[in-house]
Amino acid sequence: MNIRYDLWLDPDNTTRHRQVEAALERYFIDRFADYPHIRLPESQTYDYDAPFNRLYASLLARASDYCERVWNYLPSPIQLNQAFFRAVSRSNKFITEHTPSDGDSNRSSS
């Protein structure tokens, strides 16, 4: 296995790694603006074909290409993942839908 990620090749260059990670987060937030509000139903968390999961895979691939092209930097999968979910948490484009469980439907309002 070849070591190819910049984070692994030059672990002490924290300034550059942080710059790229911040740029990745901005990149993801900018890409989210291209989509209408994205619903995150709890029932589809593990469904590969759910819109959010397809978006995740697609945007990570595009972000990796962006980093190589613009920054001449190959981000590690964990850098991509963390930047993506930091962007999700800061974005107003995502709506979490609570799926009631069987126990929730039996509750009465007090």
N, C-alpha and C positions, 0 to 999 in steps of 0.2 A: 504494500500500500504506500503510495506516494503521499508525502505531506505537502499539501498545496494551498491551504488557507493561510492568508496573511497573518491572522491572529496566531497561528501555530508557528509560522516561519519567523516572525519577529514579535514575540510576546511582550517585550519591554517597550514597544512603541505605543504606549497607551494613549498618547495624544492623538495620533492618527486613527487608532481604532475607535476612540470616542467620537471623533469628527465624522467618520464614516457611519457609525451607528446612529448619530443624530441625523445625518443626511438620509439614511434609510427610513427613519421614522417619519421625516418630512415627506419623503417619496411616497410612503404608504398613505399618509393623510391626503396628499394630493391625488393619489389614485382613487381613494374612497370617494372623493368629490365627483368622480366620473359616474357614480352609481346612484340610483335613488336610495332611499332608506333601506337598509338590509335587516330583515327580521332574523332573529336568532332563536328559533323554537328549541326548547330544551329537549324535545323528543328526537331531534335530528342531530344531536351532538356527534354520534358515531356513524352517521349516514354519509358515505363518501360522496354521493351524488347530491347532497343538500347544497343549495346555492352558496352558503358561506364556506363550506369545505372546498368547493370547486374554486371559489374566489381565492381562498388561502393558497392553494397549490399554484394557481396561475400567477398570482402576484409575487409569490416568493421566487418563482423562476424569472419573472421580469425584473425583479429587484436585483437578483444576482447578475443578470446581464447589464443592468444599469451601473452597478458598482464596477464591473470589469471595464465597461466602456468609458465612464466618466471619471472614476477614481483610480483606474488601473489597480483594482483591489478585489480580491476574491474573498467574500465574507463566508464565515463558517455557517453551517445550518443553524446553530444556536443563536448566532448574531441576527440572522434573518428572522427567526422565530420570535426572539425577544423584541426586536424593533417592530415587528408586525403587531404583536399583542399590546405593546405600549401605545402604538398608534390607534388600535381599536379602542383602548380604554380612554383615550383623549378625544376620540372622534364622536360627533353627534349623529353620525350616519347609521348607528346600530341600535336596534330596538330588541330588547330581550322579551320574549313571550313566555310567560309561565304556563306550563302545561299542567293542569290540575291532576293530581293523582287520585286514585279511588278513595283514599282517606279524606282528601279535600272536598270531594263532592258531598260527603255526608255531614260536613260541618254546618251548623246553623249560625246565622249572624246574631250576635248578642247586642 
